[in-house]
Amino acid sequence: MKKLLKTVPFFGLIFTILLFGQHTTINAQNNSDHVFIKMEVNGMACPYCAYGMEKELKKVSGIDDVKIQLKEGIVFLSILKEKKPSKENLSSIITNAGFTPGEIEYSDKPYPIRDTSKE
C-alpha cells in the first residue's frame, strides 16, 4: 500500500506536465491563425448595452472571443485571420447596434485584458 501511495503523486505530476504542455501548444497554434482587435465603443452605459454589443459582434463569421470592458468602453475580439473584418465593417456593426465607434486597432498578438469580474 505504501508503494502505491508513493507512485500516485508521481503519476499526478506527469499528468499535470502533459496537460499544461498540450495547453500551451494549443494556445500558440490558435494565436498564429488569429488576429486580435481592440475597439473603442462609446455609449455603452450598462451591462445590457455590453450584452447587446457582444451579441451583434458574435454574428460575424470567424469571431471566436469577445471581451468587453464596460467602464472603459473597450471591446476586444479574437477572429480568424482569413475572416478579418475591415474597420468600416466594424464601425458599421457598432453604429447599427446603437453606439458610436472610436479607434479600432489590429494586432497579431493578444491584447492584455484586465480582469474586471472582481471589480
N, CA, C and O atoms as a GROMACS GRO file, in nm:
protein
  476
    1MET      N    1   0.082  -0.120   0.000
    1MET     CA    2   0.000   0.000   0.000
    1MET      C    3   0.087   0.127   0.000
    1MET      O    4   0.056   0.224  -0.069
    2LYS      N    5   0.198   0.125   0.078
    2LYS     CA    6   0.286   0.241   0.082
    2LYS      C    7   0.348   0.268  -0.054
    2LYS      O    8   0.365   0.384  -0.093
    3LYS      N    9   0.380   0.163  -0.125
    3LYS     CA   10   0.440   0.179  -0.258
    3LYS      C   11   0.340   0.245  -0.354
    3LYS      O   12   0.379   0.330  -0.435
    4LEU      N   13   0.214   0.206  -0.346
    4LEU     CA   14   0.110   0.265  -0.430
    4LEU      C   15   0.093   0.413  -0.400
    4LEU      O   16   0.081   0.493  -0.493
    5LEU      N   17   0.094   0.451  -0.274
    5LEU     CA   18   0.080   0.591  -0.236
    5LEU      C   19   0.196   0.676  -0.286
    5LEU      O   20   0.178   0.794  -0.317
    6LYS      N   21   0.315   0.617  -0.294
    6LYS     CA   22   0.431   0.691  -0.345
    6LYS      C   23   0.423   0.712  -0.496
    6LYS      O   24   0.474   0.812  -0.546
    7THR      N   25   0.359   0.620  -0.569
    7THR     CA   26   0.352   0.632  -0.714
    7THR      C   27   0.239   0.722  -0.761
    7THR      O   28   0.247   0.780  -0.869
    8VAL      N   29   0.134   0.736  -0.682
    8VAL     CA   30   0.020   0.820  -0.722
    8VAL      C   31   0.062   0.965  -0.745
    8VAL      O   32   0.026   1.022  -0.848
    9PRO      N   33   0.136   1.030  -0.652
    9PRO     CA   34   0.179   1.168  -0.678
    9PRO      C   35   0.267   1.179  -0.803
    9PRO      O   36   0.259   1.278  -0.876
   10PHE      N   37   0.350   1.080  -0.828
   10PHE     CA   38   0.434   1.080  -0.947
   10PHE      C   39   0.349   1.085  -1.073
   10PHE      O   40   0.375   1.166  -1.162
   11PHE      N   41   0.248   0.999  -1.082
   11PHE     CA   42   0.162   0.998  -1.199
   11PHE      C   43   0.080   1.127  -1.210
   11PHE      O   44   0.052   1.174  -1.320
   12GLY      N   45   0.043   1.182  -1.096
   12GLY     CA   46  -0.028   1.310  -1.097
   12GLY      C   47   0.059   1.421  -1.153
   12GLY      O   48   0.012   1.506  -1.227
   13LEU      N   49   0.187   1.418  -1.117
   13LEU     CA   50   0.282   1.517  -1.168
   13LEU      C   51   0.300   1.502  -1.319
   13LEU      O   52   0.298   1.601  -1.392
   14ILE      N   53   0.316   1.379  -1.366
   14ILE     CA   54   0.330   1.354  -1.509
   14ILE      C   55   0.206   1.401  -1.584
   14ILE      O   56   0.217   1.465  -1.688
   15PHE      N   57   0.088   1.370  -1.532
   15PHE     CA   58  -0.038   1.410  -1.594
   15PHE      C   59  -0.046   1.562  -1.604
   15PHE      O   60  -0.085   1.616  -1.708
   16THR      N   61  -0.008   1.632  -1.497
   16THR     CA   62  -0.012   1.778  -1.495
   16THR      C   63   0.083   1.837  -1.599
   16THR      O   64   0.048   1.932  -1.670
   17ILE      N   65   0.203   1.782  -1.608
   17ILE     CA   66   0.300   1.831  -1.707
   17ILE      C   67   0.247   1.811  -1.848
   17ILE      O   68   0.256   1.902  -1.931
   18LEU      N   69   0.191   1.694  -1.875
   18LEU     CA   70   0.136   1.668  -2.008
   18LEU      C   71   0.019   1.760  -2.039
   18LEU      O   72   0.008   1.812  -2.150
   19LEU      N   73  -0.068   1.782  -1.941
   19LEU     CA   74  -0.185   1.867  -1.960
   19LEU      C   75  -0.144   2.010  -1.992
   19LEU      O   76  -0.194   2.068  -2.088
   20PHE      N   77  -0.052   2.066  -1.914
   20PHE     CA   78  -0.010   2.204  -1.938
   20PHE      C   79   0.074   2.216  -2.065
   20PHE      O   80   0.066   2.317  -2.134
   21GLY      N   81   0.151   2.116  -2.096
   21GLY     CA   82   0.230   2.117  -2.219
   21GLY      C   83   0.140   2.123  -2.341
   21GLY      O   84   0.167   2.198  -2.435
   22GLN      N   85   0.033   2.045  -2.342
   22GLN     CA   86  -0.060   2.046  -2.455
   22GLN      C   87  -0.138   2.177  -2.459
   22GLN      O   88  -0.163   2.230  -2.567
   23HIS      N   89  -0.175   2.229  -2.345
   23HIS     CA   90  -0.250   2.354  -2.340
   23HIS      C   91  -0.169   2.467  -2.403
   23HIS      O   92  -0.223   2.546  -2.480
   24THR      N   93  -0.041   2.476  -2.370
   24THR     CA   94   0.045   2.580  -2.425
   24THR      C   95   0.055   2.566  -2.577
   24THR      O   96   0.050   2.666  -2.648
   25THR      N   97   0.069   2.445  -2.625
   25THR     CA   98   0.080   2.422  -2.769
   25THR      C   99  -0.047   2.464  -2.840
   25THR      O  100  -0.042   2.526  -2.946
   26ILE      N  101  -0.160   2.429  -2.783
   26ILE     CA  102  -0.288   2.464  -2.845
   26ILE      C  103  -0.304   2.616  -2.853
   26ILE      O  104  -0.344   2.668  -2.956
   27ASN      N  105  -0.272   2.686  -2.744
   27ASN     CA  106  -0.283   2.831  -2.746
   27ASN      C  107  -0.191   2.894  -2.848
   27ASN      O  108  -0.231   2.987  -2.918
   28ALA      N  109  -0.068   2.845  -2.859
   28ALA     CA  110   0.025   2.901  -2.955
   28ALA      C  111  -0.026   2.880  -3.097
   28ALA      O  112  -0.014   2.968  -3.182
   29GLN      N  113  -0.082   2.762  -3.122
   29GLN     CA  114  -0.135   2.734  -3.256
   29GLN      C  115  -0.254   2.825  -3.285
   29GLN      O  116  -0.265   2.878  -3.396
   30ASN      N  117  -0.343   2.844  -3.189
   30ASN     CA  118  -0.460   2.930  -3.210
   30ASN      C  119  -0.419   3.075  -3.234
   30ASN      O  120  -0.480   3.143  -3.317
   31ASN      N  121  -0.319   3.124  -3.163
   31ASN     CA  122  -0.278   3.263  -3.179
   31ASN      C  123  -0.220   3.290  -3.316
   31ASN      O  124  -0.234   3.401  -3.368
   32SER      N  125  -0.156   3.193  -3.377
   32SER     CA  126  -0.090   3.217  -3.505
   32SER      C  127  -0.190   3.233  -3.620
   32SER      O  128  -0.156   3.294  -3.721
   33ASP      N  129  -0.310   3.180  -3.607
   33ASP     CA  130  -0.408   3.193  -3.715
   33ASP      C  131  -0.520   3.291  -3.682
   33ASP      O  132  -0.624   3.291  -3.747
   34HIS      N  133  -0.497   3.374  -3.580
   34HIS     CA  134  -0.596   3.473  -3.539
   34HIS      C  135  -0.540   3.614  -3.547
   34HIS      O  136  -0.419   3.635  -3.541
   35VAL      N  137  -0.630   3.707  -3.560
   35VAL     CA  138  -0.596   3.848  -3.547
   35VAL      C  139  -0.676   3.899  -3.427
   35VAL      O  140  -0.788   3.855  -3.403
   36PHE      N  141  -0.618   3.992  -3.354
   36PHE     CA  142  -0.680   4.045  -3.234
   36PHE      C  143  -0.716   4.191  -3.259
   36PHE      O  144  -0.638   4.267  -3.316
   37ILE      N  145  -0.834   4.228  -3.214
   37ILE     CA  146  -0.886   4.362  -3.242
   37ILE      C  147  -0.924   4.429  -3.110
   37ILE      O  148  -0.985   4.368  -3.023
   38LYS      N  149  -0.886   4.555  -3.099
   38LYS     CA  150  -0.923   4.639  -2.985
   38LYS      C  151  -1.003   4.756  -3.040
   38LYS      O  152  -0.954   4.830  -3.125
   39MET      N  153  -1.126   4.774  -2.990
   39MET     CA  154  -1.213   4.880  -3.041
   39MET      C  155  -1.265   4.965  -2.926
   39MET      O  156  -1.302   4.914  -2.820
   40GLU      N  157  -1.269   5.094  -2.950
   40GLU     CA  158  -1.338   5.185  -2.857
   40GLU      C  159  -1.483   5.193  -2.902
   40GLU      O  160  -1.512   5.217  -3.019
   41VAL      N  161  -1.573   5.172  -2.806
   41VAL     CA  162  -1.717   5.181  -2.835
   41VAL      C  163  -1.777   5.279  -2.734
   41VAL      O  164  -1.783   5.251  -2.615
   42ASN      N  165  -1.820   5.394  -2.784
   42ASN     CA  166  -1.878   5.497  -2.698
   42ASN      C  167  -2.028   5.478  -2.687
   42ASN      O  168  -2.096   5.448  -2.786
   43GLY      N  169  -2.080   5.496  -2.566
   43GLY     CA  170  -2.223   5.489  -2.544
   43GLY      C  171  -2.270   5.366  -2.469
   43GLY      O  172  -2.388   5.355  -2.436
   44MET      N  173  -2.180   5.272  -2.442
   44MET     CA  174  -2.219   5.156  -2.362
   44MET      C  175  -2.223   5.200  -2.215
   44MET      O  176  -2.119   5.230  -2.156
   45ALA      N  177  -2.342   5.203  -2.159
   45ALA     CA  178  -2.356   5.257  -2.025
   45ALA      C  179  -2.392   5.153  -1.919
   45ALA      O  180  -2.384   5.181  -1.799
   46CYS      N  181  -2.431   5.033  -1.962
   46CYS     CA  182  -2.477   4.933  -1.865
   46CYS      C  183  -2.444   4.793  -1.917
   46CYS      O  184  -2.410   4.776  -2.034
   47PRO      N  185  -2.455   4.693  -1.830
   47PRO     CA  186  -2.429   4.556  -1.874
   47PRO      C  187  -2.520   4.511  -1.988
   47PRO      O  188  -2.478   4.432  -2.072
   48TYR      N  189  -2.642   4.560  -1.993
   48TYR     CA  190  -2.733   4.524  -2.102
   48TYR      C  191  -2.680   4.578  -2.236
   48TYR      O  192  -2.690   4.512  -2.339
   49CYS      N  193  -2.624   4.699  -2.233
   49CYS     CA  194  -2.562   4.756  -2.354
   49CYS      C  195  -2.446   4.668  -2.401
   49CYS      O  196  -2.434   4.637  -2.520
   50ALA      N  197  -2.362   4.627  -2.306
   50ALA     CA  198  -2.248   4.543  -2.340
   50ALA      C  199  -2.294   4.409  -2.397
   50ALA      O  200  -2.236   4.358  -2.492
   51TYR      N  201  -2.400   4.353  -2.338
   51TYR     CA  202  -2.454   4.226  -2.388
   51TYR      C  203  -2.505   4.243  -2.532
   51TYR      O  204  -2.481   4.156  -2.616
   52GLY      N  205  -2.574   4.353  -2.560
   52GLY     CA  206  -2.623   4.379  -2.695
   52GLY      C  207  -2.510   4.392  -2.795
   52GLY      O  208  -2.518   4.342  -2.907
   53MET      N  209  -2.403   4.462  -2.755
   53MET     CA  210  -2.288   4.478  -2.842
   53MET      C  211  -2.222   4.344  -2.868
   53MET      O  212  -2.186   4.312  -2.981
   54GLU      N  213  -2.205   4.265  -2.762
   54GLU     CA  214  -2.145   4.132  -2.776
   54GLU      C  215  -2.228   4.043  -2.868
   54GLU      O  216  -2.173   3.971  -2.951
   55LYS      N  217  -2.358   4.049  -2.853
   55LYS     CA  218  -2.448   3.968  -2.935
   55LYS      C  219  -2.434   4.002  -3.084
   55LYS      O  220  -2.431   3.913  -3.168
   56GLU      N  221  -2.425   4.130  -3.115
   56GLU     CA  222  -2.409   4.174  -3.255
   56GLU      C  223  -2.274   4.130  -3.312
   56GLU      O  224  -2.266   4.087  -3.427
   57LEU      N  225  -2.169   4.142  -3.232
   57LEU     CA  226  -2.036   4.105  -3.280
   57LEU      C  227  -2.023   3.955  -3.303
   57LEU      O  228  -1.952   3.911  -3.394
   58LYS      N  229  -2.090   3.876  -3.220
   58LYS     CA  230  -2.081   3.730  -3.234
   58LYS      C  231  -2.152   3.679  -3.359
   58LYS      O  232  -2.138   3.562  -3.395
   59LYS      N  233  -2.228   3.766  -3.426
   59LYS     CA  234  -2.292   3.728  -3.551
   59LYS      C  235  -2.191   3.727  -3.667
   59LYS      O  236  -2.217   3.668  -3.772
   60VAL      N  237  -2.077   3.792  -3.647
   60VAL     CA  238  -1.974   3.800  -3.750
   60VAL      C  239  -1.903   3.666  -3.761
   60VAL      O  240  -1.854   3.613  -3.661
   61SER      N  241  -1.898   3.611  -3.880
   61SER     CA  242  -1.834   3.482  -3.903
   61SER      C  243  -1.685   3.487  -3.870
   61SER      O  244  -1.614   3.578  -3.915
   62GLY      N  245  -1.639   3.390  -3.793
   62GLY     CA  246  -1.497   3.381  -3.760
   62GLY      C  247  -1.459   3.435  -3.624
   62GLY      O  248  -1.348   3.410  -3.578
   63ILE      N  249  -1.548   3.510  -3.559
   63ILE     CA  250  -1.516   3.564  -3.427
   63ILE      C  251  -1.523   3.452  -3.325
   63ILE      O  252  -1.625   3.385  -3.311
   64ASP      N  253  -1.412   3.434  -3.253
   64ASP     CA  254  -1.404   3.329  -3.150
   64ASP      C  255  -1.434   3.382  -3.011
   64ASP      O  256  -1.494   3.313  -2.929
   65ASP      N  257  -1.392   3.504  -2.986
   65ASP     CA  258  -1.400   3.554  -2.849
   65ASP      C  259  -1.430   3.704  -2.850
   65ASP      O  260  -1.375   3.780  -2.930
   66VAL      N  261  -1.517   3.745  -2.758
   66VAL     CA  262  -1.549   3.886  -2.739
   66VAL      C  263  -1.536   3.915  -2.590
   66VAL      O  264  -1.601   3.850  -2.507
   67LYS      N  265  -1.454   4.012  -2.555
   67LYS     CA  266  -1.441   4.057  -2.416
   67LYS      C  267  -1.469   4.206  -2.415
   67LYS      O  268  -1.418   4.280  -2.499
   68ILE      N  269  -1.550   4.249  -2.318
   68ILE     CA  270  -1.587   4.390  -2.309
   68ILE      C  271  -1.549   4.445  -2.172
   68ILE      O  272  -1.581   4.387  -2.069
   69GLN      N  273  -1.479   4.559  -2.174
   69GLN     CA  274  -1.452   4.633  -2.052
   69GLN      C  275  -1.547   4.752  -2.053
   69GLN      O  276  -1.520   4.855  -2.116
   70LEU      N  277  -1.657   4.736  -1.984
   70LEU     CA  278  -1.767   4.832  -1.989
   70LEU      C  279  -1.726   4.972  -1.943
   70LEU      O  280  -1.755   5.071  -2.010
   71LYS      N  281  -1.658   4.981  -1.829
   71LYS     CA  282  -1.621   5.112  -1.775
   71LYS      C  283  -1.532   5.191  -1.870
   71LYS      O  284  -1.543   5.313  -1.881
   72GLU      N  285  -1.443   5.120  -1.940
   72GLU     CA  286  -1.350   5.185  -2.032
   72GLU      C  287  -1.410   5.202  -2.171
   72GLU      O  288  -1.359   5.280  -2.251
   73GLY      N  289  -1.519   5.131  -2.200
   73GLY     CA  290  -1.579   5.136  -2.333
   73GLY      C  291  -1.491   5.072  -2.439
   73GLY      O  292  -1.481   5.121  -2.551
   74ILE      N  293  -1.426   4.961  -2.402
   74ILE     CA  294  -1.335   4.893  -2.493
   74ILE      C  295  -1.384   4.750  -2.517
   74ILE      O  296  -1.427   4.680  -2.425
   75VAL      N  297  -1.376   4.708  -2.644
   75VAL     CA  298  -1.413   4.573  -2.683
   75VAL      C  299  -1.291   4.506  -2.744
   75VAL      O  300  -1.222   4.564  -2.828
   76PHE      N  301  -1.264   4.383  -2.701
   76PHE     CA  302  -1.154   4.304  -2.753
   76PHE      C  303  -1.213   4.185  -2.829
   76PHE      O  304  -1.303   4.118  -2.779
   77LEU      N  305  -1.161   4.160  -2.948
   77LEU     CA  306  -1.208   4.049  -3.032
   77LEU      C  307  -1.092   3.960  -3.070
   77LEU      O  308  -0.977   4.004  -3.080
   78SER      N  309  -1.123   3.832  -3.090
   78SER     CA  310  -1.030   3.737  -3.148
   78SER      C  311  -1.103   3.676  -3.268
   78SER      O  312  -1.214   3.625  -3.254
   79ILE      N  313  -1.040   3.682  -3.386
   79ILE     CA  314  -1.105   3.636  -3.507
   79ILE      C  315  -1.002   3.568  -3.598
   79ILE      O  316  -0.885   3.603  -3.596
   80LEU      N  317  -1.048   3.472  -3.676
   80LEU     CA  318  -0.960   3.406  -3.771
   80LEU      C  319  -0.906   3.508  -3.871
   80LEU      O  320  -0.980   3.596  -3.916
   81LYS      N  321  -0.778   3.497  -3.906
   81LYS     CA  322  -0.715   3.594  -3.997
   81LYS      C  323  -0.787   3.604  -4.131
   81LYS      O  324  -0.803   3.713  -4.185
   82GLU      N  325  -0.830   3.490  -4.184
   82GLU     CA  326  -0.896   3.494  -4.316
   82GLU      C  327  -1.035   3.556  -4.310
   82GLU      O  328  -1.093   3.586  -4.415
   83LYS      N  329  -1.090   3.577  -4.189
   83LYS     CA  330  -1.222   3.639  -4.174
   83LYS      C  331  -1.212   3.782  -4.121
   83LYS      O  332  -1.314   3.841  -4.085
   84LYS      N  333  -1.092   3.838  -4.117
   84LYS     CA  334  -1.069   3.970  -4.059
   84LYS      C  335  -1.160   4.075  -4.122
   84LYS      O  336  -1.152   4.100  -4.243
   85PRO      N  337  -1.246   4.138  -4.041
   85PRO     CA  338  -1.334   4.243  -4.095
   85PRO      C  339  -1.259   4.375  -4.110
   85PRO      O  340  -1.162   4.400  -4.038
   86SER      N  341  -1.303   4.457  -4.202
   86SER     CA  342  -1.243   4.589  -4.220
   86SER      C  343  -1.289   4.682  -4.107
   86SER      O  344  -1.386   4.654  -4.038
   87LYS      N  345  -1.219   4.790  -4.090
   87LYS     CA  346  -1.258   4.890  -3.991
   87LYS      C  347  -1.395   4.947  -4.024
   87LYS      O  348  -1.474   4.978  -3.934
   88GLU      N  349  -1.424   4.960  -4.153
   88GLU     CA  350  -1.555   5.011  -4.195
   88GLU      C  351  -1.667   4.915  -4.154
   88GLU      O  352  -1.772   4.959  -4.107
   89ASN      N  353  -1.645   4.784  -4.172
   89ASN     CA  354  -1.745   4.685  -4.131
   89ASN      C  355  -1.769   4.689  -3.980
   89ASN      O  356  -1.883   4.687  -3.934
   90LEU      N  357  -1.659   4.696  -3.904
   90LEU     CA  358  -1.672   4.700  -3.758
   90LEU      C  359  -1.743   4.828  -3.714
   90LEU      O  360  -1.828   4.825  -3.626
   91SER      N  361  -1.707   4.940  -3.775
   91SER     CA  362  -1.774   5.067  -3.742
   91SER      C  363  -1.923   5.060  -3.772
   91SER      O  364  -2.005   5.110  -3.695
   92SER      N  365  -1.957   4.997  -3.882
   92SER     CA  366  -2.097   4.981  -3.920
   92SER      C  367  -2.173   4.895  -3.819
   92SER      O  368  -2.286   4.927  -3.783
   93ILE      N  369  -2.112   4.787  -3.774
   93ILE     CA  370  -2.175   4.700  -3.673
   93ILE      C  371  -2.199   4.777  -3.545
   93ILE      O  372  -2.306   4.768  -3.485
   94ILE      N  373  -2.099   4.854  -3.502
   94ILE     CA  374  -2.112   4.934  -3.379
   94ILE      C  375  -2.223   5.037  -3.394
   94ILE      O  376  -2.305   5.053  -3.304
   95THR      N  377  -2.226   5.107  -3.506
   95THR     CA  378  -2.328   5.209  -3.531
   95THR      C  379  -2.467   5.148  -3.536
   95THR      O  380  -2.561   5.201  -3.477
   96ASN      N  381  -2.482   5.035  -3.607
   96ASN     CA  382  -2.612   4.969  -3.618
   96ASN      C  383  -2.661   4.914  -3.484
   96ASN      O  384  -2.781   4.895  -3.465
   97ALA      N  385  -2.568   4.888  -3.392
   97ALA     CA  386  -2.606   4.842  -3.258
   97ALA      C  387  -2.646   4.959  -3.168
   97ALA      O  388  -2.690   4.938  -3.055
   98GLY      N  389  -2.630   5.083  -3.218
   98GLY     CA  390  -2.673   5.199  -3.143
   98GLY      C  391  -2.562   5.271  -3.068
   98GLY      O  392  -2.590   5.352  -2.980
   99PHE      N  393  -2.438   5.241  -3.101
   99PHE     CA  394  -2.326   5.302  -3.032
   99PHE      C  395  -2.239   5.380  -3.130
   99PHE      O  396  -2.262   5.377  -3.251
  100THR      N  397  -2.141   5.451  -3.077
  100THR     CA  398  -2.052   5.532  -3.160
  100THR      C  399  -1.913   5.468  -3.162
  100THR      O  400  -1.852   5.448  -3.057
  101PRO      N  401  -1.863   5.435  -3.282
  101PRO     CA  402  -1.730   5.374  -3.289
  101PRO      C  403  -1.620   5.476  -3.263
  101PRO      O  404  -1.630   5.593  -3.300
  102GLY      N  405  -1.516   5.428  -3.198
  102GLY     CA  406  -1.396   5.508  -3.176
  102GLY      C  407  -1.281   5.444  -3.251
  102GLY      O  408  -1.298   5.391  -3.361
  103GLU      N  409  -1.164   5.449  -3.191
  103GLU     CA  410  -1.043   5.393  -3.254
  103GLU      C  411  -1.052   5.240  -3.262
  103GLU      O  412  -1.101   5.175  -3.169
  104ILE      N  413  -1.005   5.184  -3.373
  104ILE     CA  414  -1.002   5.039  -3.394
  104ILE      C  415  -0.859   5.001  -3.428
  104ILE      O  416  -0.800   5.056  -3.521
  105GLU      N  417  -0.803   4.905  -3.352
  105GLU     CA  418  -0.665   4.861  -3.373
  105GLU      C  419  -0.662   4.711  -3.399
  105GLU      O  420  -0.744   4.636  -3.345
  106TYR      N  421  -0.566   4.666  -3.482
  106TYR     CA  422  -0.544   4.525  -3.509
  106TYR      C  423  -0.406   4.485  -3.456
  106TYR      O  424  -0.314   4.566  -3.452
  107SER      N  425  -0.394   4.358  -3.414
  107SER     CA  426  -0.266   4.306  -3.367
  107SER      C  427  -0.256   4.157  -3.397
  107SER      O  428  -0.357   4.087  -3.403
  108ASP      N  429  -0.132   4.109  -3.414
  108ASP     CA  430  -0.109   3.966  -3.429
  108ASP      C  431  -0.097   3.897  -3.294
  108ASP      O  432  -0.096   3.774  -3.286
  109LYS      N  433  -0.087   3.976  -3.187
  109LYS     CA  434  -0.074   3.922  -3.052
  109LYS      C  435  -0.194   3.966  -2.968
  109LYS      O  436  -0.249   4.074  -2.990
  110PRO      N  437  -0.235   3.882  -2.873
  110PRO     CA  438  -0.349   3.921  -2.788
  110PRO      C  439  -0.318   4.047  -2.707
  110PRO      O  440  -0.205   4.067  -2.662
  111TYR      N  441  -0.418   4.129  -2.690
  111TYR     CA  442  -0.404   4.248  -2.607
  111TYR      C  443  -0.414   4.204  -2.460
  111TYR      O  444  -0.488   4.111  -2.428
  112PRO      N  445  -0.340   4.271  -2.371
  112PRO     CA  446  -0.356   4.240  -2.229
  112PRO      C  447  -0.494   4.289  -2.184
  112PRO      O  448  -0.529   4.406  -2.204
  113ILE      N  449  -0.570   4.200  -2.125
  113ILE     CA  450  -0.706   4.234  -2.083
  113ILE      C  451  -0.712   4.223  -1.931
  113ILE      O  452  -0.682   4.118  -1.874
  114ARG      N  453  -0.751   4.332  -1.868
  114ARG     CA  454  -0.766   4.334  -1.723
  114ARG      C  455  -0.891   4.259  -1.682
  114ARG      O  456  -0.996   4.273  -1.745
  115ASP      N  457  -0.881   4.180  -1.578
  115ASP     CA  458  -0.997   4.105  -1.527
  115ASP      C  459  -1.087   4.199  -1.449
  115ASP      O  460  -1.053   4.241  -1.338
  116THR      N  461  -1.202   4.233  -1.507
  116THR     CA  462  -1.294   4.326  -1.442
  116THR      C  463  -1.405   4.255  -1.367
  116THR      O  464  -1.493   4.321  -1.312
  117SER      N  465  -1.402   4.124  -1.361
  117SER     CA  466  -1.509   4.049  -1.294
  117SER      C  467  -1.505   4.067  -1.143
  117SER      O  468  -1.606   4.043  -1.076
  118LYS      N  469  -1.392   4.110  -1.089
  118LYS     CA  470  -1.379   4.126  -0.944
  118LYS      C  471  -1.400   4.269  -0.900
  118LYS      O  472  -1.389   4.299  -0.781
  119GLU      N  473  -1.430   4.357  -0.992
  119GLU     CA  474  -1.448   4.499  -0.957
  119GLU      C  475  -1.590   4.528  -0.920
  119GLU      O  476  -1.624   4.642  -0.888
   0.00000   0.00000   0.00000
